[in-house]
Amino acid sequence: MRTILVDAVDTFVIEGKGIYKPMFDLLQNYPNRKIILTNANDEQKVEFGLTSLPYELFTLKHNPDKTDPKYFESMLKHFNLKSRDVVYFEHNPEAVKSAQSVGITSYFYDPDKKDLKALKLFLDEKVK
């Protein structure tokens, strides 16, 4: 069963509002492990409300950011995962490309559209 990697800010957490409950509710339908990925440093974790999340949080504190494939290589190593073991969704197209470059099946999530039906289709197809 694949681990679901979830972008933090502007995807799972809406700045100034907290966890996007409809997305949380969707993710709760999957028994898979979930890990929230962010670039946030310690101050930003507080600022963006990333200090008490229902899932594990991973950050490299901008060293490097998710737009650098080294971020994903480090994350996979940290959790002892292979790229085939995970799926990822993210609002930043450059971070999606970065994850794909290391073999992670990734989905661009448009934070303006908030199309949870399309996200569900992606997850249903890819998480097993």
HELIX and SHEET records of a PDB file:
HELIX    1   1 LYS A   21  LEU A   27  1                                   7    
HELIX    2   2 ASP A   42  GLU A   47  1                                   6    
HELIX    3   3 PRO A   69  HIS A   78  1                                  10    
HELIX    4   4 SER A   83  ASP A   85  5                                   3    
HELIX    5   5 PRO A   93  SER A  101  1                                   9    
HELIX    6   6 LEU A  116  LYS A  126  1                                  11    
SHEET    1   A 5 GLU A  56  THR A  59  0                                        
SHEET    2   A 5 LYS A  34  THR A  38  1                                        
SHEET    3   A 5 THR A   3  ASP A   7  1                                        
SHEET    4   A 5 VAL A  86  GLU A  90  1                                        
SHEET    5   A 5 THR A 105  PHE A 108  1                                        
SHEET    1   B 2 VAL A  13  ILE A  14  0                                        
SHEET    2   B 2 GLY A  18  ILE A  19 -1                                        
END                                                                             
